[in-house]
Amino acid sequence: MRHAIALRRNALVSALSIALLSPLVAYGQTASSTGDQSAPTPAPSQNKAVNLKAVTVTGSMIPRVQIEGDAPVVTITGAEIKKQGFTTMWEFLDSLPQMGPQVQDSASWGATAVNARPLNLRGLGPGFSLLMIDGVRVVDYPQPLYAKSNFQNPSNIPTGMIDRVEILASGASSIYGSDAVAGVVNVILKKNYQGDELQVTGGGAQHGGRAYGDINFFGGKSGENWHILYNVEKSNRSPMWGMDRPYQDSESDAGYGAWNPNARMFGYPDSPALFATDGNGNYITPPAGTCDKFSNSQLYHAHTVSTNGTQITGVTDNGYYCKQPALFQNWVLTGGSRSNNGYVAGEYDFKNGLQLYGSAALYDSVGTSNTQMWGIGTGKFYDQTTGQIINNAARQFTVQETGTSMNTHDREQNWNITTGVRGTVFDGNFNWDLSLNTQKYIVHEDYTAFNQQAANNFFLGPQLGSTADGTPIYAMNWQQWWNPMTPQQYSQFAVNGQDSASSWLDQAQFRINGDLFKLPWVDQSVGWAAVLEAAHNGFQLSPDARASNSATFVNPFYSDNTGGGNRQRYSLGTEFRVPVLDSLTWTISGRLDKYNDHSRADVARTWGTGLEWRPLDSLLIRGSYGTNFKAPDMQAVYQTGSTVPVGIYRDDLTCINALKAGDTNNTWCNGNIQRPQSQYYTSLTGGNKLLLPETGHSWTYGFVWQVAGVEGLSVSADYWHMGVDNSIQYLGNTTVLQDEAGCLTGLQVVGTSTLEPYTAHGAGSAYCQMVIGMVQRNADGTINTVHSGPINEASLYVSGVDASLDYKWRSEDYGDFTANIVYTDNLSYKQRVLASDPLLNTRYNNAASRVTWMATWHKGDWDASISGVRVGSVRANNYGGCNVLDNGIQPGMGTATAANGTVYSTGVCTVAYNGGTQVVNDTMYTGRVPPWITWNGSVGWQINPETKVTFTVSNIFDKMGAIPYYSGGFEFVPTNQTADEYTGREMFLSFDYKFN
């Protein structure tokens, strides 16, 4: 996250006197959420009252003259989005104070939606916020998030086509139905424009990567009773790779606290690039000069360090291998994209109260990403060439050998077509609107796979039989193993793979609204609106058919997500707006949603209510309450048995049994070890057709005050709370294995060597019976298969405060000034996975507060802006854990016991010592990552009436994320604070030309 947002909170207005709003009218902020927009008008006099036309604002179906309602709605214009240097819609939305931490990084290993980014309003997670374009629900992204859940993708919405964005960060299912649990993001595309305009923008990151170019042409034509708008945009943004940020391309960049005794004594080992181990597990030293022949490879002398208590007691020489000192140089930090987008919209007025309208948009894009260069591992075999057992041999392929960087390309097409007719009835007292919409989203993901069998044949040759114990026999070609391949040799087992996915949404909507009657004691009418909807949507996952044969086709991401299904939905909603008094308005809404699918969703009933009290013309006191729901994810219902081989894992059951036997150095307690292929297990993930809807509630209360005596100054503050019960929780492999071990043994592992009682679930409980049955083991106790999937269990409740300050000042001598500050504090984030779990406040796992600010100045031909963002401090890695010792030994928080099992201390930092655990006189680590603060600015010059240039700098002071002391692995900088820790300063120059 890097940019502040000018969150324009429209000041309080009344039906007859809105003089305080005159600056906002000048900015054209009175458009309806369905796309009607009045052309910008000159700013009225600040001393003259202006009558506003009734408008529709996100969160209500009833047009009203008051822009502020019973729940806060934030509005940001497309011009403001571009002014702050955002190149994608998701980057802008992620910067909002109302957003939680990013849900998926495109660079994350195992990401199955690498060209899309989900929203995370209020931190409730993907799928709990509704994305709309021009008031119409957006089709789901075809690929599931981490092979689990549906979400809607804002990243492919072109920023150049946006008129404004409206955000309601509170539940609204009684208005919009499913998904609107945390709120609604409504993107309004440009509708009314006369003439033609060309915008050209170029720039990029100062430190490399993210080169950006954008050409946007839009215009409009109109006649006596028709209007048409057209928009074509072409943009290109290059990826940012690990090699573009040298501090982020090596495992040894990890914080020193993550270095164990081995690394501190002999240097950080990094991941192996090329190695072979003998039957005892020791490395076979490569021939002299081998590592130097490979790019990104260095010789490393491996050791095993043994410890007892706080002391290092021995060092074992394990031989040499070639390591990768720059493992992450080919990993993408932010993905690249090329897009070609087109949009056309028009209206035709029949002059008899009827108006025909329609729009069509096509978004075509190609995303570029990668996580690593894949390689090959042999597993255990008897080598006839040398006459010895080889426990394992593995090598990482390089660009030098493959002749290609092996990138992944997501080729996407998304179209959205709407047509409708609207008019009035009953002498113009009621407005009606009938619309039809169809959308389809197609993704073809191209990636580099490989033929495992052909690769084995290249290095091992054909299998020559088996030993008496079943170990396969090969005659290893060591000449080929210890030397780089040529691209021609690599082509013998190179395979291009393609996974495809599609989703679709067809929907019809009829809306009507108007005034029913006037109450005798107020001079206002009771407003009413209703909506009737029917929708059909579905998805289909089509992985490469060759993936069914793992011997000849290996997907480097080990993903084989399959499934497909459809559902029908019928909805009826209504809303009343009742002027109880001249100063008090009551709103109530209700909705029924009927689902036809294979889940247990059936009928969902939601309702909402709100109050607006205006004791003064300058003061609004407001509050709202509503129930919400989310229909079960179609992915969670219809996904079939996706199969993934897992080679990096911790086996808790085997670990516990080993620790009970006194073996504290067993590898099964370490979840970061790459297992030999003979120890891989198969992970099976499937849908659940017994899922219920996820239900919730939300409420808000607060005020908006146009400060008396200070012209142009307004403040607002709102408390918000929302919760989700019966939430769908995926039991992942790690959870299943932990709970299986706990249910069978009554113990759980803390760290890698401490055992504690397992209390989450009682032995013999229904849950324990379920998870024990989800794990199948071989006769020797190793894992064969782990089943996982979704269940209705989790609960989450969040609450906080939003506050804002707006100031506007106009001066003939010094120009026009605006200033805006927005603050969000997440007061609580209470969650539990299972109903039997305690409800814990995990607020401090993420940044608790966010502040954004923006100031603008305009005079004559010049304008400028300065903006910024502050994200609060977060707990660093290992917070609450034990401090690492100077020699690299990491104590664990647990129970100290004597060798005979006698417990003599609990809740202390301990290390294994002589068959027991020894207390370490050390304190817990309480390190924090400091607040994230960035500044941005822009300067624009109107050269002549047709031409304008703008220079924008994002992250003016070149803020880069620091690596905390205990950070290790990939993503050294905590991503629960900001999604922009690697980018640094970016600069853009824009050219805008209006044709006469």
ABEGO torsion letter per residue (X at the ends): XABBBBBBBBBBBBAABAAAAAAAAAAGAABBAAGBBBBBBBBBBAABBBBBBBBBBBGBABBBABABBABBBBBBBAAAAAAAGBABAAAAAAABAABBBBABBAABBGBABAABBBBBBGGAEBGABBBBBGGBBBBBBABBBGGABBBBBAAABBAAABABBBBBBBBAAAAAEBGAAAEBBBBBBBABBBEBBBBBBBEEBAAEEGBBBBBBBBBBBBBAABBBBBBBBBBBBBBBBAAABAAAABAAABBAAABBAAAAAAEBAEBBABBBBBAAGBBBBBBBGAAAABBGBBBBBBBBBBBBEABBABBBBAEBBBBBABAAAABBABBBBBBBBBBBBBBBBAGAGBBBBBBBBBBBBBBBBBABBBBBBAEBBBBAAAGBBBABBBBBBBAAAAGBAGBBBBBBBBBBBBBBBBBBBGGGABBBBBBBBBBBBBBBBBBBBBBAAAAAAAAAEBBAEBBAAGBBBBBBBAAAAABBBBAAAAAAABBBBBBBBBBBBBBBBBBBBEBABBBAABABBBBBBBBBBBBBBBBBBBBBAAAABAAABBBAAGBBBBEEBBBBBBBBBBBBBBBABAABBBBBBBBBBBBBBABAAEBBBBBBBBBBBBABAABBBBBBBBBBBBBBBAAAAABBBBBBBBABBBBAAAAAAAAAAGBAABAAABAABBBBAAABBBBBBBBBAABBBBBBBBBBBEBBBBBBGBBGBBBBBBBBBBBBBGBBBBBBAAAAAAAAAAAAAGBBBBEAABBBBBAABBBGBAAAAAAAAABBBBAAGBBABBBBEBBBABBBBBBBBBBBBBBBBBBAAAEBBBBBBBBBBBABBBBBABAABBBBBAAAABBABBBBBBBBBBBEABBBBBBBBBBBBBBBBGBGBBBBBAAGBBBBBBBBBBAAGBBABBGBBBBBBGGBBBBBBBBBBABBBBBBBBBBBBBBBBABAABBBBBBBBGAAGBBBBBBAABBEBGABBAAABAAAAAEBBBBBBBBBBBX
